[in-house]
Amino acid sequence: MYKKIAVPVDLAHTDKLDKAINVAADMAKLYGADVTYISVTAATPGPGGHNPQEYEQKLQQFADEQGKSHGQKVTAHVVVSHDPATDLDKSLLEAVEETGADLVVMASHEPGFVDHFWHIWPSHGGAMAKQAKASVFVVR
C-alpha cells in the first residue's frame, strides 16, 4: 500500500518524536516501505549545526540510529530554507514531493492554551494534511 514514508524531524525536539517514529517504523514493516527522515534548516549557523552540511550529518546520524533500532533501511533528506520559521510548511511539502513519499507520519504537539489561537500559530500537521498529495498520519 505504501512504498515510501516521510517523517518530519526537528532535531531540537527528537525527545517528542518517539510515538510518530514508532508508528512510521511499524507502517514501514507492515508494507515493506522505506523511511526517509526529513528536516528543514537555515543556511546560517543555528543550534542544529554551523552549516547545512553539519546539520545534514546530524540528521543522517539520527536516521541511522533509528534504522538500527527498528531494523530498517532509512535515508535522510534536508531542505535548506532562507527562513525555516516562515517556510516550514512549504519546505516540508517540497521535501515530501522530492522524496516521492506516499505517506507522511508526523508528530503533533500536545493540545493546550495556544490552540485557542490557531489563527496565529497554525498547525503544521493540519497544513500538511490539507496540501500534501501523499496521505498524512498525524500522531499525537
Secondary structure, 3 states (H helix, E strand, C coil): CCCEEEEECCHHHHHHCHHHHHHHHHHHHHHCCEEEEEEEEECCCECCECCHHHHHHHHHHHHHHHHHHHCCCEEEEEEEECCHHHHHHHHHHHHHHHHCCCEEEEECCCCCHHHHHCCCCCCHHHHHHHHCCCEEEEEC
